[in-house]
Amino acid sequence: MTISSDVTTVDIDIRRAFARDASGLEMTPDAVARPTSIEEVAELLRDATSARTAVTPAGWQSSTTGASITDHGLLLSLRGLGTIGEVDTDTRSIRVGPGAIVADVRRAAEAAGLLFTPDPTSEEESTIGGAIACNASGARSLRYGATRPHVRAITVLLASGERLDLRRPQLEKNTVGYPIAHDPVDWFVGSEGTLGVVVEAELALHALPPQVLGLMVPFEREDDALAFVVSARRSAAVHPRCLEFFDQGAMDIARAAEGSTGWATSATAVVYVEETGADESRPDDDLPLEAWLELADAHAALSADIRVYDSVTALREARHLRHAVPATMNERGAARRPFGGRKVSTDWAVPYPRLAEALHIARRFAADAGVTSGIAYGHAGNGHPHQNFIAQDAEELHRIERVVEATLREVIAMGGTVAAEHGIGKLKRRWLPMQASPAQLRVMHAIKREFDPLGLLAQGNVL
């Protein structure tokens, strides 16, 4: 390392403090930089390019794919660029730094009567820079989409230190050139730090829904729960903004976190629903509770155990139950690190009507390999569950990874994806060619060469 800066350190204790993220991997960088201004970031990048030093941008390191850690070069922590600007209620927007916590941005928007819709489960630990880097989504993406459509403008620093100020075009029509070049903002959203460093963003805000109704709907049979999800997507009588699924293992964790182990004891699955109405701009419309209850009855739900959440506090408690699942699995995975094991988290998705089929296949592969089936939970409304396995040691880790790879081949055959919201990072890079064609990979490499010709940014991520 030849980079000299007041914000850079090679202190081993600090380097070790930045050596882990939520992936279960551990990589100690050669140095850590903690800038507090855009100018400092630009200077660091210029110096790194001059010295041919690799740079890996990072936020609060909640990545599940190893994207925010590195075992060489400079770890560029952007936590110090956490500014949250004033909400502009006229344009429904807010400017923030990459180190701003997603939940803090949401709270700032809500204080102004608006909503920042992307809601990753780790919103209290994840940053806006990270959300943009992997195009994060969450439960509400069923209705509002992932992070991408809510990014109006970004300021990006290239590896050379060159600054790009990019804003989405306001055109309704455009046929100039290849579509891939129409909106440069999209070059960087989801690029996982490999093309440039986002140092500021303008985010679009949504009107705060006047009413939100939450329902926790338990089922004796998992297939009934997943059929309920499909029917809810297709129904004109209900208008979900999220359809979240918990299998029995995930239910057990959520019940233990709440201290309600006696609730719905015969259930093997539950679906959590949030309803905001057909038109969120009409506060006087009644939310269709009866339609939801009828739909639940039609799919053999345990009607007597259905829970209703109709206040801000109650809805927050419901979200806490959802967060308890990955938090608990992270703890279990961390306990196996000394033995060569860790948590293995999948992020695949299939067309939502085929989710039940995909889960059956995934569990069969696990059973055939003698592996305890991963706990499944998450965004069933998008055909996107998370399977969390706990590898007890290195040998079981190898078997689980083989199970996951076999599952991904079936997922792709169904028209699915190997990574729906967490990105590719380092852990899923080997599976990218399973889905991306050689032509797609060549285009990605060409874009990488254009913006980072020396290949210094986020080495090991994606490509």
Secondary structure as GFF3:
##gff-version 3
##sequence-region A 1 463
A	DSSP	beta_strand	8	9	.	.	.	ID=ss1
A	DSSP	alpha_helix	12	17	.	.	.	ID=ss2
A	DSSP	beta_strand	31	33	.	.	.	ID=ss3
A	DSSP	alpha_helix	38	51	.	.	.	ID=ss4
A	DSSP	beta_strand	55	58	.	.	.	ID=ss5
A	DSSP	beta_strand	74	77	.	.	.	ID=ss6
A	DSSP	beta_strand	93	96	.	.	.	ID=ss7
A	DSSP	alpha_helix	102	111	.	.	.	ID=ss8
A	DSSP	beta_strand	114	115	.	.	.	ID=ss9
A	DSSP	alpha_helix	128	133	.	.	.	ID=ss10
A	DSSP	alpha_helix	141	144	.	.	.	ID=ss11
A	DSSP	three_ten_helix	148	150	.	.	.	ID=ss12
A	DSSP	beta_strand	151	157	.	.	.	ID=ss13
A	DSSP	beta_strand	163	167	.	.	.	ID=ss14
A	DSSP	three_ten_helix	179	181	.	.	.	ID=ss15
A	DSSP	alpha_helix	185	188	.	.	.	ID=ss16
A	DSSP	beta_strand	197	204	.	.	.	ID=ss17
A	DSSP	beta_strand	206	207	.	.	.	ID=ss18
A	DSSP	beta_strand	213	219	.	.	.	ID=ss19
A	DSSP	alpha_helix	222	234	.	.	.	ID=ss20
A	DSSP	beta_strand	240	247	.	.	.	ID=ss21
A	DSSP	alpha_helix	248	258	.	.	.	ID=ss22
A	DSSP	beta_strand	269	275	.	.	.	ID=ss23
A	DSSP	alpha_helix	289	298	.	.	.	ID=ss24
A	DSSP	three_ten_helix	303	305	.	.	.	ID=ss25
A	DSSP	beta_strand	307	309	.	.	.	ID=ss26
A	DSSP	alpha_helix	312	335	.	.	.	ID=ss27
A	DSSP	three_ten_helix	337	339	.	.	.	ID=ss28
A	DSSP	beta_strand	342	345	.	.	.	ID=ss29
A	DSSP	three_ten_helix	352	354	.	.	.	ID=ss30
A	DSSP	alpha_helix	355	368	.	.	.	ID=ss31
A	DSSP	beta_strand	375	379	.	.	.	ID=ss32
A	DSSP	three_ten_helix	380	382	.	.	.	ID=ss33
A	DSSP	beta_strand	384	391	.	.	.	ID=ss34
A	DSSP	alpha_helix	394	413	.	.	.	ID=ss35
A	DSSP	three_ten_helix	429	431	.	.	.	ID=ss36
A	DSSP	alpha_helix	432	435	.	.	.	ID=ss37
A	DSSP	alpha_helix	438	451	.	.	.	ID=ss38
###
